[in-house]
Amino acid sequence: MKRIMAMILALAMMLSISSVFAEDAKPYEGVELRVLLANHMWADALMPHIPEFEEATGIKLNIEQYSEDQLSQKLSIELAAQSKELDVFMTRPLQEVKQMMANGWLYDVTALLEEPEMDGEDFFSAALSLYSSNGKYYGIPLVTEREILYYRTDLFEEAGIEIPTTLDELWDAAEALTDVDAGIYGIVSRGLTAAAVTQFSSYLYSMGGDFLDEDGNANIDTPEAIKAFKFYGDMLREFGPPGVSSMHWQQCAALYASGKVAMYTEADAIFNNAVNAKESVVADKTGYALFPGDSFYNIPSWGLSLGAFTEKADAAMEFAKWAAGKDMTAKLQALGVPGARKSVYSIPEANVSFPEDLVKVIADAETKDTRGYDRPLITSVSKARDYIGQAIVTAIEGGNVEEAAKLANEGFQSVIDEDRAAE
């Protein structure tokens, strides 16, 4: 009897671990999958759970981990060679997925996302859209981030100012909270050329602009774009710290953490850098709010795709279902990995690594007009960001914005033309 009870208990434990799998044992016994992962917090958090998956399914995972650039290079080489040995891998939607989809290198996972168990509608829509082409999906978002507003609760309370919900209110708050004599600046955000493009993007969208027009051509010399350049540049010049035009996120975060800035528009993913209790003097004085504009980015920084030429698609999709499922997303999010599933932000135990107010802001992002990109969606995005960033710097330094936008647009268009010629 004891032996029978022990067997029942062991079976129950296995089923609790492998609830996403069939109850009749290991459907893929003996199958081996080659999985390429980046050296990223998501992969690091997943690794301890790998034995659970292997035990539940019978699948052997042969995992390789690389730096971002090494992974990208390896994928390009093997996918171009139509390798059948490339089963599952992490991808960067904003850097490489568009080209991979165009080349036919990624497996169609639309059917997987339509499975009730996978619940494709649970993913942030803007993030999932980056894996879409011609009505099909070629990947699953794993890690997301949005532009939000960090603000000093103490300074807002002392000044009796409401949290900004529009860009005009953001300007007014930055002006009111700037006290140069006291060493306090109203706002900071990235100003360093290419690096500034991502945070500038939400200002651009909120002004009614975009990087590309409907035909995929450069679109940053329009009245809307010029208005965005001027607003961003004037605000940082008038109410930002000295030298802001040379600041990346590291410098901005450090300045905010030092207590010298009242507001900071930046990705929510870097909140630990801005409010780390050991290094920040404002850790207990920071509030979080939605980006105060009409539109902002909600991007997937990493996702999971299958190789188009894999001969083990069923097993590979079983891995994707497990790794990007609700249960695993909740487990990894509890370790500080901001997931791409909406439902997980309503699970208290999954959000213990995030401030409560920040969790609410992230969850509320889906109710707004969000876009799944914070830069132009073209192949040579680095070159494009260099041109756009030059216009941002000109605006911050008080130069001729119209002329800068025109020159940036011409350079940006030349990059687009080069990409088209290379296709």
Buried (B, 14 or more C-beta within 10 A) or exposed (E): EEEEEEEEEEEEEBEEBBEBBEEEEBBBEEBBBBBBBBEBBBBBBBEEBBEBBBEBBBBEBEBEBBEBEBBBEBBBEBBEEEBBBBBBBBBBBBBBBBBBBEEEBBBBBEEBBEEEEBBBEBBBEBBBBBBBBEEBBBBBBBBBBBBBBBBBBBBBEEBEBEBBBEBEBBBBBBEBBBEEEEEBBBBBBBBBBBBBBBBBBBBBBBBBBBBBEEEEEBBBBBEBBBBBBBBBBBBBBBBBBEEBBEBBBEBBBBBBBEBBBBBBBBBBBBBBBBBEEEBBEBBEBBBBBBBBBBBBBBBBBBBBBBBBBBEBBEBBBBBBBBBBBBBBBBBBBBBBBBBBBBBBBEBEEBBEEBBEEBBBBBBEBBEBEBBBBBBBBBBBBEBBBBBBBBBBBBBBBEEEBBEBBBBBBEBBBBBBEEBEEEE
